[in-house]
Amino acid sequence: MGKAWKIASVLILTATLAAGCGVTDMAEKTLVATASGSAAGNAAASSRKVGSRDANDYTSYVVPRHEDHKVFWGQQKEDPDAYKYSMDMDIYELQWVTNEWLYYTTYDETGKEWLYRVPVERSVKMGRPQKNKKEKLCKAQDLDVTYATEDYLVVIRCGDTKYDYELCRFDLDTRRQTVLLGHKEAGGVPDILDDRDGPVWINGNLIVEGAKKLFLLNPDTGESEEIYSWHIGDEDDGIYAYKQIGSSLYFLLGDNLFQYDGITGKVTLLVRKAVFREAVEKATGKKLQDVGIETLFAEKDSLYFMIETEWEERKAGKRTEFDKQELFRAPVRDPQSLRREDELMNYLDKKGEYYLLDEEDEEVGLPMYSHDSSIEDMFDGRIYVQYEGKKDSRFVRYDPETKKIEECSWEEWRWEMENRRENSAD
């Protein structure tokens, strides 16, 4: 393909958990047997997520990479780049924040990574970390907090120098660590699927992705169950986009749309890549070289697909490659009934332009032109798009129900995107 589309970073661990691994636990390590069926369905979890990666109910925090040993914080509803407070602190990476605690990691003189927490004091200085009251929790060569409740944390940590990562439960009262899903069982790094609203949670179970495997995991009971596996190829990016709707998970894998039904416990292939391609060719009248289903959005009773398209034309007498994003929509009840959002796409065809991306694309040996429009996100029924005008960047919001297209300033567009993102996550 001429363009790297896949947004696998949605699922890959931040910083991919640095190399060189060996675990030294403060607490007892207990292996939990894998259940072959009991995790699939009925027991509701007794503990649910609290806090988030970088914010509690009233304050957001950041630890800039270029600013070692310093933490910034401020009001969540303000510009996220304009933090009002900061302090020097022995901190390497922010891990999790609740209304009561700030969890973070740092390194000791041997290179081991330690997980700490400090209480958060809510006052006129808004959630000030009490760095002199820090508590030491556990250490490893690498660790990453992926989920937190009032009673425990779910942590991905490195098991040994063979890069054996495992998903563990760390009980906050007893400081006991329990392996929930091991590297060998997962076939690689086990990673919780985390959507905009937090980790995907269906029928009392978290959804965890391993290497070419999908699992149900109940962190309260420790039971896990493999629900799907695939063999797409060595370069497979895994599940790179997904949305939860009720008790179902819709996910993209190898440019195909799948559904995990939490009621039946089955995974079904809903839309093949060939069906997407056929729908785009019919709607655009172009004979395509390839398509890539970049991501999906869900709103009301519809699924929206951002599809990257590639085709060839002759430009100035030469074979030339082109690419452009297309937006398609389908009802959840019939996802093969794909329909192009003509109003928005025709608008961008008229307003935007193609620019030379590569003088000669490495894979096909042709010059490549890319359309300058970019579908950025969808919130609360509106799709946010950017394109390059003749003089500057232009910003658009589109309502697929009313077909209304509005251009707005960068400040208004950005503020509305941030505000809607926060509201949708509440």
Salt bridges, closest charged atoms under 4 A:
ASP25 OD1 - ARG157 NH1 2.71
GLU67 OE1 - HIS66 NE2 3.96
ASP79 OD1 - ARG414 NH1 3.72
ASP81 OD2 - ARG414 NH2 3.09
ASP90 OD1 - HIS69 ND1 3.56
GLU93 OE2 - ARG65 NH2 3.56
GLU135 OE1 - ARG117 NE 3.06
GLU135 OE1 - ARG175 NH2 3.02
ASP144 OD2 - ARG53 NH2 3.28
ASP164 OD1 - HIS183 NE2 3.93
GLU166 OE2 - LYS29 NZ 3.81
GLU166 OE2 - ARG157 NE 2.85
ASP171 OD1 - ARG169 NH2 2.76
ASP195 OD1 - LYS243 NZ 3.51
ASP220 OD1 - ARG169 NH1 3.73
ASP236 OD2 - LYS212 NZ 3.44
ASP255 OD1 - LYS6 NZ 2.55
ASP255 OD2 - LYS273 NZ 3.69
GLU281 OE2 - ARG277 NE 3.56
ASP290 OD1 - LYS273 NZ 2.95
GLU308 OE2 - LYS3 NZ 3.47
GLU312 OE2 - ARG319 NH2 3.06
ASP323 OD2 - LYS3 NZ 3.84
GLU326 OE2 - LYS324 NZ 3.38
GLU326 OE1 - ARG340 NE 2.82
GLU341 OE2 - ARG329 NH1 3.87
GLU341 OE2 - ARG339 NH2 3.21
GLU341 OE1 - LYS403 NZ 3.30
ASP342 OD1 - ARG340 NH1 2.84
ASP349 OD1 - LYS324 NZ 3.39
ASP349 OD2 - ARG340 NH2 3.41
GLU353 OE2 - LYS390 NZ 3.38
ASP372 OD1 - HIS371 ND1 3.84
ASP377 OD1 - ARG196 NH2 2.64
ASP377 OD2 - ARG421 NH2 3.67
ASP380 OD2 - ARG420 NH1 2.94
ASP392 OD1 - ARG394 NH1 3.71
GLU401 OE2 - ARG329 NH2 2.44
GLU406 OE1 - ARG397 NE 2.84
GLU406 OE2 - LYS404 NZ 3.29
GLU407 OE1 - ARG394 NE 3.16
GLU412 OE2 - ARG397 NH2 2.98
GLU416 OE2 - ARG382 NH1 2.67
GLU416 OE1 - ARG397 NH1 2.95
GLU416 OE2 - ARG420 NE 3.08
GLU418 OE2 - ARG421 NH1 3.02
GLU422 OE1 - LYS77 NZ 3.59
ASP426 OD2 - LYS77 NZ 3.91
